[in-house]
Amino acid sequence: MAKEFYTERDIEDMFKRGQTALELSDDVVLTELAYEKAQRLGVKLIARHDTPPAAPIRPYISMSVAPAQPSNPAPQPQPDDLRKRVQAAVAAKLGTQVDPALLDAILSRVIEALEKK
């Protein structure tokens, strides 16, 4: 069976005709803009799972298989070295748009979480 593609315009037209629901299946494809338009207009998208069209489905992420460990793992950077490298990268990318105290607090939480692993 051929796939049906819906664009933002198709959703608008459907809504104007009074259709307030669309059943989704493997043969129905919505563009990202169509999905967003349906959300804004309140058109109910009936599907097995509520996944935006641009969101990839990655079942392998939830798999409980342990990743293979390299025989010679790369040395992990020290927390202070990592903190300085990230701060430098953020400063290079965003300049003064980021509050240094906020960035330092975020880095502290991330580094602490990494050390717990």
MARMARVO-86779 format. One record per atom (N, C-alpha, C): residue in three letters; residue number from 1; atom name; y, x, z. Coordinates in Angstrom, 3 decimals, m for minus. Atoms other than C-alpha are relative to their C-alpha. Layout:
+--------+-----+-------+----------+----------+----------+
| residu | num | atome |        v |        u |        w |
+--------+-----+-------+----------+----------+----------+
|    ALA | NUM |    CA |        Y |        X |        Z |
...
+--------+-----+-------+----------+----------+----------+
This chain:
+--------+-----+-------+----------+----------+----------+
| residu | num | atome |        v |        u |        w |
+--------+-----+-------+----------+----------+----------+
|    MET |   1 |     N |   m1.179 |    0.839 |    0.000 |
|    MET |   1 |    CA |    0.000 |    0.000 |    0.000 |
|    MET |   1 |     C |    1.243 |    0.885 |    0.000 |
|    ALA |   2 |     N |   m1.229 |   m0.774 |    0.089 |
|    ALA |   2 |    CA |    3.489 |    1.277 |   m0.831 |
|    ALA |   2 |     C |    0.820 |   m0.136 |    1.280 |
|    LYS |   3 |     N |   m0.847 |    0.023 |   m1.190 |
|    LYS |   3 |    CA |    5.869 |    2.156 |    1.958 |
|    LYS |   3 |     C |    1.302 |   m0.740 |   m0.313 |
|    GLU |   4 |     N |   m1.289 |    0.676 |    0.106 |
|    GLU |   4 |    CA |    8.975 |    0.040 |    2.562 |
|    GLU |   4 |     C |    1.022 |    0.843 |    0.731 |
|    PHE |   5 |     N |   m1.054 |   m0.793 |   m0.603 |
|    PHE |   5 |    CA |   12.130 |    2.029 |    3.222 |
|    PHE |   5 |     C |    1.189 |   m0.896 |    0.307 |
|    TYR |   6 |     N |   m1.168 |    0.766 |   m0.414 |
|    TYR |   6 |    CA |   15.030 |    0.507 |    5.153 |
|    TYR |   6 |     C |    1.139 |    0.960 |    0.284 |
|    THR |   7 |     N |   m1.192 |   m0.794 |   m0.247 |
|    THR |   7 |    CA |   18.522 |    1.952 |    5.097 |
|    THR |   7 |     C |    0.922 |   m0.775 |    0.933 |
|    GLU |   8 |     N |   m0.996 |    0.644 |   m0.849 |
|    GLU |   8 |    CA |   21.539 |    1.149 |    7.232 |
|    GLU |   8 |     C |    0.476 |   m1.303 |   m0.653 |
|    ARG |   9 |     N |   m0.467 |    1.186 |    0.745 |
|    ARG |   9 |    CA |   22.687 |   m1.297 |    4.546 |
|    ARG |   9 |     C |   m1.045 |   m1.124 |    0.049 |
|    ASP |  10 |     N |    1.070 |    1.002 |   m0.071 |
|    ASP |  10 |    CA |   19.302 |   m3.078 |    4.544 |
|    ASP |  10 |     C |   m0.001 |   m0.693 |    1.361 |
|    ILE |  11 |     N |   m0.031 |    0.583 |   m1.343 |
|    ILE |  11 |    CA |   19.555 |   m3.591 |    8.310 |
|    ILE |  11 |     C |    1.197 |   m0.935 |    0.140 |
|    GLU |  12 |     N |   m1.185 |    0.861 |   m0.041 |
|    GLU |  12 |    CA |   23.101 |   m4.970 |    7.965 |
|    GLU |  12 |     C |   m0.259 |   m1.318 |   m0.731 |
|    ASP |  13 |     N |    0.289 |    1.202 |    0.793 |
|    ASP |  13 |    CA |   21.999 |   m7.400 |    5.239 |
|    ASP |  13 |     C |   m0.992 |   m0.909 |    0.719 |
|    MET |  14 |     N |    1.007 |    0.758 |   m0.734 |
|    MET |  14 |    CA |   18.978 |   m8.475 |    7.270 |
|    MET |  14 |     C |    0.654 |   m0.733 |    1.169 |
|    PHE |  15 |     N |   m0.689 |    0.591 |   m1.142 |
|    PHE |  15 |    CA |   21.204 |   m9.122 |   10.299 |
|    PHE |  15 |     C |    0.902 |   m1.150 |   m0.444 |
|    LYS |  16 |     N |   m0.883 |    1.058 |    0.523 |
|    LYS |  16 |    CA |   23.683 |  m11.146 |    8.211 |
|    LYS |  16 |     C |   m0.791 |   m1.237 |   m0.402 |
|    ARG |  17 |     N |    0.860 |    1.141 |    0.370 |
|    ARG |  17 |    CA |   20.788 |  m13.346 |    7.012 |
|    ARG |  17 |     C |   m0.589 |   m0.683 |    1.235 |
|    GLY |  18 |     N |    0.488 |    0.614 |   m1.231 |
|    GLY |  18 |    CA |   19.949 |  m14.063 |   10.664 |
|    GLY |  18 |     C |   m1.323 |    0.546 |    0.493 |
|    GLN |  19 |     N |    1.252 |   m0.608 |   m0.444 |
|    GLN |  19 |    CA |   16.852 |  m11.906 |   10.936 |
|    GLN |  19 |     C |    0.321 |    0.994 |    1.104 |
|    THR |  20 |     N |   m0.349 |   m0.836 |   m1.156 |
|    THR |  20 |    CA |   16.971 |  m10.304 |   14.385 |
|    THR |  20 |     C |   m1.151 |    0.881 |    0.485 |
|    ALA |  21 |     N |    1.131 |   m0.844 |   m0.380 |
|    ALA |  21 |    CA |   13.612 |   m8.518 |   14.486 |
|    ALA |  21 |     C |   m0.648 |    0.569 |   m1.254 |
|    LEU |  22 |     N |    0.705 |   m0.646 |    1.103 |
|    LEU |  22 |    CA |   11.701 |   m6.128 |   12.277 |
|    LEU |  22 |     C |   m1.250 |    0.646 |    0.566 |
|    GLU |  23 |     N |    1.265 |   m0.572 |   m0.450 |
|    GLU |  23 |    CA |    8.044 |   m5.255 |   12.730 |
|    GLU |  23 |     C |   m0.231 |    1.311 |   m0.734 |
|    LEU |  24 |     N |    0.208 |   m1.326 |    0.565 |
|    LEU |  24 |    CA |    7.417 |   m1.565 |   12.204 |
|    LEU |  24 |     C |   m1.486 |    0.319 |   m0.044 |
|    SER |  25 |     N |    1.382 |   m0.451 |    0.140 |
|    SER |  25 |    CA |    4.159 |   m0.090 |   10.976 |
|    SER |  25 |     C |    0.027 |    1.340 |   m0.713 |
|    ASP |  26 |     N |    0.065 |   m1.268 |    0.725 |
|    ASP |  26 |    CA |    2.958 |    3.027 |    9.209 |
|    ASP |  26 |     C |    0.570 |   m0.126 |   m1.412 |
|    ASP |  27 |     N |   m0.512 |    0.225 |    1.347 |
|    ASP |  27 |    CA |    4.146 |    1.454 |    5.952 |
|    ASP |  27 |     C |    1.476 |   m0.358 |   m0.025 |
|    VAL |  28 |     N |   m1.431 |    0.311 |   m0.085 |
|    VAL |  28 |    CA |    7.691 |    0.727 |    7.168 |
|    VAL |  28 |     C |    0.720 |    1.236 |    0.501 |
|    VAL |  29 |     N |   m0.735 |   m1.207 |   m0.333 |
|    VAL |  29 |    CA |   10.129 |    3.632 |    7.219 |
|    VAL |  29 |     C |    1.477 |   m0.347 |    0.133 |
|    LEU |  30 |     N |   m1.428 |    0.189 |   m0.222 |
|    LEU |  30 |    CA |   13.632 |    3.470 |    8.699 |
|    LEU |  30 |     C |    0.689 |    1.349 |   m0.065 |
|    THR |  31 |     N |   m0.789 |   m1.223 |   m0.058 |
|    THR |  31 |    CA |   16.266 |    6.075 |    8.048 |
|    THR |  31 |     C |    0.594 |    0.089 |    1.397 |
|    GLU |  32 |     N |   m0.612 |   m0.182 |   m1.317 |
|    GLU |  32 |    CA |   17.950 |    7.519 |   11.120 |
|    GLU |  32 |     C |    1.187 |   m0.942 |    0.171 |
|    LEU |  33 |     N |   m1.152 |    0.899 |   m0.082 |
|    LEU |  33 |    CA |   21.115 |    5.546 |   10.327 |
|    LEU |  33 |     C |   m0.432 |   m1.459 |    0.112 |
|    ALA |  34 |     N |    0.507 |    1.368 |   m0.113 |
|    ALA |  34 |    CA |   19.088 |    2.350 |    9.907 |
|    ALA |  34 |     C |   m0.457 |   m0.280 |    1.420 |
|    TYR |  35 |     N |    0.452 |    0.139 |   m1.388 |
|    TYR |  35 |    CA |   17.517 |    2.892 |   13.313 |
|    TYR |  35 |     C |    1.200 |   m0.194 |    0.930 |
|    GLU |  36 |     N |   m1.192 |    0.108 |   m0.839 |
|    GLU |  36 |    CA |   20.933 |    3.429 |   14.907 |
|    GLU |  36 |     C |    0.719 |   m1.325 |   m0.217 |
|    LYS |  37 |     N |   m0.662 |    1.275 |    0.307 |
|    LYS |  37 |    CA |   22.401 |    0.382 |   13.129 |
|    LYS |  37 |     C |   m0.751 |   m1.151 |    0.652 |
|    ALA |  38 |     N |    0.803 |    1.048 |   m0.635 |
|    ALA |  38 |    CA |   19.536 |   m1.783 |   14.370 |
|    ALA |  38 |     C |    0.264 |   m0.028 |    1.501 |
|    GLN |  39 |     N |   m0.281 |   m0.067 |   m1.432 |
|    GLN |  39 |    CA |   20.190 |   m0.574 |   17.914 |
|    GLN |  39 |     C |    1.373 |   m0.593 |    0.298 |
|    ARG |  40 |     N |   m1.362 |    0.504 |   m0.232 |
|    ARG |  40 |    CA |   23.932 |   m1.332 |   17.626 |
|    ARG |  40 |     C |    0.096 |   m1.506 |   m0.201 |
|    LEU |  41 |     N |   m0.071 |    1.440 |    0.289 |
|    LEU |  41 |    CA |   23.389 |   m4.809 |   16.144 |
|    LEU |  41 |     C |   m0.922 |   m0.822 |    0.895 |
|    GLY |  42 |     N |    0.930 |    0.724 |   m0.862 |
|    GLY |  42 |    CA |   20.657 |   m5.697 |   18.618 |
|    GLY |  42 |     C |   m1.223 |   m0.517 |   m0.743 |
|    VAL |  43 |     N |    1.196 |    0.377 |    0.744 |
|    VAL |  43 |    CA |   17.965 |   m6.016 |   15.970 |
|    VAL |  43 |     C |   m1.198 |    0.620 |    0.718 |
|    LYS |  44 |     N |    1.168 |   m0.479 |   m0.746 |
|    LYS |  44 |    CA |   14.652 |   m5.756 |   17.793 |
|    LYS |  44 |     C |   m0.992 |    0.638 |   m0.969 |
|    LEU |  45 |     N |    0.983 |   m0.716 |    0.805 |
|    LEU |  45 |    CA |   12.325 |   m3.154 |   16.320 |
|    LEU |  45 |     C |   m1.326 |   m0.053 |    0.745 |
|    ILE |  46 |     N |    1.292 |    0.205 |   m0.642 |
|    ILE |  46 |    CA |    8.766 |   m4.122 |   17.147 |
|    ILE |  46 |     C |   m0.951 |    1.075 |   m0.516 |
|    ALA |  47 |     N |    0.845 |   m1.129 |    0.391 |
|    ALA |  47 |    CA |    6.586 |   m1.016 |   17.175 |
|    ALA |  47 |     C |   m0.973 |    0.331 |    1.116 |
|    ARG |  48 |     N |    0.964 |   m0.450 |   m1.006 |
|    ARG |  48 |    CA |    3.646 |    0.587 |   18.960 |
|    ARG |  48 |     C |    0.653 |    0.933 |    1.006 |
|    HIS |  49 |     N |   m0.705 |   m0.905 |   m0.889 |
|    HIS |  49 |    CA |    5.973 |    3.233 |   20.417 |
|    HIS |  49 |     C |    1.448 |    0.061 |   m0.434 |
|    ASP |  50 |     N |   m1.428 |   m0.013 |    0.273 |
|    ASP |  50 |    CA |    9.746 |    3.515 |   20.676 |
|    ASP |  50 |     C |    0.448 |    1.420 |   m0.281 |
|    THR |  51 |     N |   m0.365 |   m1.338 |    0.403 |
|    THR |  51 |    CA |   10.349 |    6.706 |   18.757 |
|    THR |  51 |     C |    0.991 |   m0.090 |   m1.151 |
|    PRO |  52 |     N |   m0.940 |    0.003 |    1.118 |
|    PRO |  52 |    CA |   13.455 |    7.238 |   16.623 |
|    PRO |  52 |     C |   m0.630 |    0.659 |   m1.218 |
|    PRO |  53 |     N |    0.633 |   m0.525 |    1.209 |
|    PRO |  53 |    CA |   12.615 |    8.032 |   13.001 |
|    PRO |  53 |     C |    0.070 |    1.513 |   m0.135 |
|    ALA |  54 |     N |   m0.119 |   m1.444 |    0.149 |
|    ALA |  54 |    CA |   13.838 |   11.616 |   13.222 |
|    ALA |  54 |     C |   m0.783 |    0.770 |    1.057 |
|    ALA |  55 |     N |    0.729 |   m0.687 |   m1.066 |
|    ALA |  55 |    CA |   11.808 |   12.385 |   16.337 |
|    ALA |  55 |     C |   m1.425 |    0.295 |   m0.448 |
|    PRO |  56 |     N |    1.367 |   m0.327 |    0.407 |
|    PRO |  56 |    CA |    8.648 |   14.283 |   15.482 |
|    PRO |  56 |     C |   m0.998 |   m0.399 |    1.078 |
|    ILE |  57 |     N |    1.074 |    0.304 |   m0.942 |
|    ILE |  57 |    CA |    5.401 |   13.229 |   17.067 |
|    ILE |  57 |     C |   m0.856 |    1.244 |    0.095 |
|    ARG |  58 |     N |    0.714 |   m1.257 |   m0.200 |
|    ARG |  58 |    CA |    3.753 |   16.277 |   18.567 |
|    ARG |  58 |     C |   m1.074 |   m0.183 |    1.065 |
|    PRO |  59 |     N |    1.044 |    0.220 |   m0.998 |
|    PRO |  59 |    CA |    0.482 |   15.368 |   20.247 |
|    PRO |  59 |     C |   m0.493 |    1.285 |    0.638 |
|    TYR |  60 |     N |    0.503 |   m1.259 |   m0.524 |
|    TYR |  60 |    CA |   m0.343 |   19.023 |   20.725 |
|    TYR |  60 |     C |    0.790 |    0.473 |    1.220 |
|    ILE |  61 |     N |   m0.789 |   m0.406 |   m1.160 |
|    ILE |  61 |    CA |    2.434 |   19.365 |   23.329 |
|    ILE |  61 |     C |   m0.679 |   m0.443 |    1.287 |
|    SER |  62 |     N |    0.615 |    0.516 |   m1.219 |
|    SER |  62 |    CA |    0.536 |   17.233 |   25.812 |
|    SER |  62 |     C |   m1.449 |    0.442 |    0.168 |
|    MET |  63 |     N |    1.373 |   m0.476 |   m0.113 |
|    MET |  63 |    CA |   m2.780 |   18.967 |   25.176 |
|    MET |  63 |     C |   m0.107 |    0.952 |    1.180 |
|    SER |  64 |     N |    0.172 |   m0.820 |   m1.200 |
|    SER |  64 |    CA |   m4.190 |   20.716 |   28.233 |
|    SER |  64 |     C |   m0.694 |    1.331 |   m0.299 |
|    VAL |  65 |     N |    0.612 |   m1.269 |    0.367 |
|    VAL |  65 |    CA |   m5.436 |   23.770 |   26.341 |
|    VAL |  65 |     C |    0.962 |    1.119 |    0.371 |
|    ALA |  66 |     N |   m0.841 |   m1.122 |   m0.402 |
|    ALA |  66 |    CA |   m4.125 |   27.003 |   27.830 |
|    ALA |  66 |     C |    0.276 |    0.878 |   m1.208 |
|    PRO |  67 |     N |   m0.308 |   m0.866 |    1.136 |
|    PRO |  67 |    CA |   m2.302 |   29.185 |   25.320 |
|    PRO |  67 |     C |   m0.660 |    1.359 |    0.170 |
|    ALA |  68 |     N |    0.618 |   m1.332 |   m0.038 |
|    ALA |  68 |    CA |   m3.889 |   32.488 |   24.418 |
|    ALA |  68 |     C |    1.016 |    1.001 |    0.534 |
|    GLN |  69 |     N |   m0.874 |   m1.011 |   m0.582 |
|    GLN |  69 |    CA |   m2.448 |   35.364 |   26.406 |
|    GLN |  69 |     C |   m0.090 |    1.277 |   m0.829 |
|    PRO |  70 |     N |    0.047 |   m1.256 |    0.750 |
|    PRO |  70 |    CA |   m1.453 |   38.463 |   24.455 |
|    PRO |  70 |     C |   m0.534 |    1.121 |    0.890 |
|    SER |  71 |     N |    0.592 |   m1.084 |   m0.782 |
|    SER |  71 |    CA |   m3.249 |   41.632 |   25.503 |
|    SER |  71 |     C |    1.072 |    0.888 |    0.616 |
|    ASN |  72 |     N |   m1.116 |   m0.797 |   m0.526 |
|    ASN |  72 |    CA |    0.052 |   43.509 |   25.955 |
|    ASN |  72 |     C |    1.255 |   m0.874 |   m0.003 |
|    PRO |  73 |     N |   m1.170 |    0.871 |    0.008 |
|    PRO |  73 |    CA |    2.667 |   40.955 |   26.997 |
|    PRO |  73 |     C |    1.287 |    0.822 |    0.046 |
|    ALA |  74 |     N |   m1.297 |   m0.677 |    0.000 |
|    ALA |  74 |    CA |    6.283 |   41.918 |   26.397 |
|    ALA |  74 |     C |    0.570 |   m0.008 |    1.406 |
|    PRO |  75 |     N |   m0.578 |   m0.037 |   m1.343 |
|    PRO |  75 |    CA |    8.097 |   43.002 |   29.530 |
|    PRO |  75 |     C |    1.073 |   m1.081 |    0.131 |
|    GLN |  76 |     N |   m0.963 |    1.062 |   m0.258 |
|    GLN |  76 |    CA |   10.100 |   40.188 |   31.053 |
|    GLN |  76 |     C |    1.311 |    0.610 |    0.475 |
|    PRO |  77 |     N |   m1.274 |   m0.532 |   m0.461 |
|    PRO |  77 |    CA |   13.824 |   40.820 |   31.478 |
|    PRO |  77 |     C |    0.221 |   m0.356 |    1.469 |
|    GLN |  78 |     N |   m0.320 |    0.235 |   m1.399 |
|    GLN |  78 |    CA |   15.043 |   41.088 |   35.039 |
|    GLN |  78 |     C |    1.045 |   m1.117 |    0.089 |
|    PRO |  79 |     N |   m0.933 |    1.123 |   m0.113 |
|    PRO |  79 |    CA |   17.024 |   38.079 |   36.344 |
|    PRO |  79 |     C |    1.464 |    0.384 |   m0.229 |
|    ASP |  80 |     N |   m1.396 |   m0.391 |    0.178 |
|    ASP |  80 |    CA |   20.327 |   40.007 |   36.482 |
|    ASP |  80 |     C |    0.302 |    0.338 |   m1.452 |
|    ASP |  81 |     N |   m0.155 |   m0.331 |    1.410 |
|    ASP |  81 |    CA |   19.834 |   41.361 |   32.966 |
|    ASP |  81 |     C |    0.036 |   m1.275 |   m0.841 |
|    LEU |  82 |     N |    0.053 |    1.264 |    0.724 |
|    LEU |  82 |    CA |   18.915 |   37.901 |   31.702 |
|    LEU |  82 |     C |    1.295 |   m0.783 |    0.199 |
|    ARG |  83 |     N |   m1.238 |    0.724 |   m0.308 |
|    ARG |  83 |    CA |   21.926 |   36.344 |   33.435 |
|    ARG |  83 |     C |    1.164 |    0.574 |   m0.816 |
|    LYS |  84 |     N |   m1.100 |   m0.642 |    0.730 |
|    LYS |  84 |    CA |   24.307 |   38.880 |   31.851 |
|    LYS |  84 |     C |   m0.100 |   m0.262 |   m1.495 |
|    ARG |  85 |     N |    0.186 |    0.240 |    1.434 |
|    ARG |  85 |    CA |   22.809 |   38.432 |   28.387 |
|    ARG |  85 |     C |    0.357 |   m1.431 |   m0.376 |
|    VAL |  86 |     N |   m0.307 |    1.399 |    0.292 |
|    VAL |  86 |    CA |   23.072 |   34.631 |   28.557 |
|    VAL |  86 |     C |    1.500 |   m0.250 |    0.134 |
|    GLN |  87 |     N |   m1.444 |    0.163 |   m0.177 |
|    GLN |  87 |    CA |   26.632 |   34.775 |   29.920 |
|    GLN |  87 |     C |    0.758 |    0.574 |   m1.192 |
|    ALA |  88 |     N |   m0.648 |   m0.614 |    1.154 |
|    ALA |  88 |    CA |   27.621 |   37.127 |   27.086 |
|    ALA |  88 |     C |   m0.178 |   m0.859 |   m1.252 |
|    ALA |  89 |     N |    0.263 |    0.834 |    1.172 |
|    ALA |  89 |    CA |   25.985 |   34.893 |   24.483 |
|    ALA |  89 |     C |    0.823 |   m1.285 |    0.045 |
|    VAL |  90 |     N |   m0.794 |    1.229 |   m0.141 |
|    VAL |  90 |    CA |   27.706 |   31.766 |   25.848 |
|    VAL |  90 |     C |    1.472 |    0.306 |   m0.244 |
|    ALA |  91 |     N |   m1.395 |   m0.380 |    0.195 |
|    ALA |  91 |    CA |   31.068 |   33.564 |   25.962 |
|    ALA |  91 |     C |    0.283 |    0.261 |   m1.476 |
|    ALA |  92 |     N |   m0.190 |   m0.278 |    1.422 |
|    ALA |  92 |    CA |   30.601 |   34.751 |   22.373 |
|    ALA |  92 |     C |    0.015 |   m1.281 |   m0.822 |
|    LYS |  93 |     N |    0.121 |    1.239 |    0.768 |
|    LYS |  93 |    CA |   29.677 |   31.269 |   21.177 |
|    LYS |  93 |     C |    1.109 |   m1.003 |    0.338 |
|    LEU |  94 |     N |   m0.909 |    1.062 |   m0.430 |
|    LEU |  94 |    CA |   32.003 |   29.057 |   23.247 |
|    LEU |  94 |     C |    1.324 |    0.503 |    0.554 |
|    GLY |  95 |     N |   m1.258 |   m0.544 |   m0.511 |
|    GLY |  95 |    CA |   34.724 |   31.392 |   24.505 |
|    GLY |  95 |     C |    0.293 |   m0.511 |    1.396 |
|    THR |  96 |     N |   m0.438 |    0.463 |   m1.324 |
|    THR |  96 |    CA |   36.656 |   29.889 |   27.412 |
|    THR |  96 |     C |   m0.245 |   m1.492 |    0.210 |
|    GLN |  97 |     N |    0.269 |    1.438 |   m0.125 |
|    GLN |  97 |    CA |   35.365 |   26.336 |   26.896 |
|    GLN |  97 |     C |   m0.915 |   m0.313 |    1.184 |
|    VAL |  98 |     N |    0.960 |    0.220 |   m1.070 |
|    VAL |  98 |    CA |   32.781 |   26.792 |   29.661 |
|    VAL |  98 |     C |    0.543 |    0.598 |    1.293 |
|    ASP |  99 |     N |   m0.404 |   m0.472 |   m1.320 |
|    ASP |  99 |    CA |   33.658 |   27.097 |   33.343 |
|    ASP |  99 |     C |   m1.011 |    1.042 |    0.476 |
|    PRO | 100 |     N |    0.929 |   m1.050 |   m0.418 |
|    PRO | 100 |    CA |   32.167 |   30.417 |   34.541 |
|    PRO | 100 |     C |   m0.805 |   m0.363 |    1.250 |
|    ALA | 101 |     N |    0.724 |    0.386 |   m1.220 |
|    ALA | 101 |    CA |   31.254 |   28.963 |   37.940 |
|    ALA | 101 |     C |   m1.120 |   m0.990 |   m0.328 |
|    LEU | 102 |     N |    1.020 |    0.972 |    0.409 |
|    LEU | 102 |    CA |   29.385 |   26.083 |   36.301 |
|    LEU | 102 |     C |   m1.139 |    0.704 |   m0.730 |
|    LEU | 103 |     N |    1.028 |   m0.754 |    0.729 |
|    LEU | 103 |    CA |   27.574 |   28.443 |   33.946 |
|    LEU | 103 |     C |   m0.853 |    0.810 |    0.969 |
|    ASP | 104 |     N |    0.746 |   m0.791 |   m0.980 |
|    ASP | 104 |    CA |   26.596 |   30.670 |   36.873 |
|    ASP | 104 |     C |   m0.946 |   m0.891 |    0.811 |
|    ALA | 105 |     N |    0.862 |    0.911 |   m0.759 |
|    ALA | 105 |    CA |   25.246 |   27.673 |   38.818 |
|    ALA | 105 |     C |   m1.200 |   m0.444 |   m0.838 |
|    ILE | 106 |     N |    1.092 |    0.415 |    0.889 |
|    ILE | 106 |    CA |   23.197 |   26.526 |   35.820 |
|    ILE | 106 |     C |   m1.001 |    1.142 |   m0.170 |
|    LEU | 107 |     N |    0.891 |   m1.150 |    0.174 |
|    LEU | 107 |    CA |   21.812 |   30.015 |   35.249 |
|    LEU | 107 |     C |   m0.818 |    0.268 |    1.255 |
|    SER | 108 |     N |    0.739 |   m0.202 |   m1.248 |
|    SER | 108 |    CA |   20.865 |   30.323 |   38.916 |
|    SER | 108 |     C |   m1.173 |   m0.962 |    0.102 |
|    ARG | 109 |     N |    1.081 |    0.997 |   m0.070 |
|    ARG | 109 |    CA |   18.842 |   27.108 |   38.733 |
|    ARG | 109 |     C |   m1.100 |    0.312 |   m1.009 |
|    VAL | 110 |     N |    1.002 |   m0.290 |    1.040 |
|    VAL | 110 |    CA |   17.135 |   28.096 |   35.482 |
|    VAL | 110 |     C |   m0.818 |    1.223 |    0.378 |
|    ILE | 111 |     N |    0.709 |   m1.233 |   m0.365 |
|    ILE | 111 |    CA |   16.268 |   31.600 |   36.666 |
|    ILE | 111 |     C |   m0.917 |   m0.258 |    1.189 |
|    GLU | 112 |     N |    0.846 |    0.341 |   m1.158 |
|    GLU | 112 |    CA |   14.967 |   30.225 |   39.961 |
|    GLU | 112 |     C |   m1.239 |   m0.762 |   m0.454 |
|    ALA | 113 |     N |    1.150 |    0.774 |    0.502 |
|    ALA | 113 |    CA |   12.750 |   27.768 |   38.070 |
|    ALA | 113 |     C |   m0.957 |    0.911 |   m0.768 |
|    LEU | 114 |     N |    0.854 |   m0.923 |    0.748 |
|    LEU | 114 |    CA |   11.478 |   30.559 |   35.806 |
|    LEU | 114 |     C |   m0.799 |    0.904 |    0.942 |
|    GLU | 115 |     N |    0.689 |   m0.881 |   m0.956 |
|    GLU | 115 |    CA |   10.600 |   32.731 |   38.799 |
|    GLU | 115 |     C |   m1.142 |   m0.719 |    0.709 |
|    LYS | 116 |     N |    1.057 |    0.761 |   m0.663 |
|    LYS | 116 |    CA |    8.497 |   29.927 |   40.264 |
|    LYS | 116 |     C |   m1.254 |   m0.118 |   m0.862 |
|    LYS | 117 |     N |    1.144 |    0.143 |    0.908 |
|    LYS | 117 |    CA |    6.263 |   29.871 |   37.207 |
|    LYS | 117 |     C |   m0.945 |    1.139 |    0.129 |
+--------+-----+-------+----------+----------+----------+
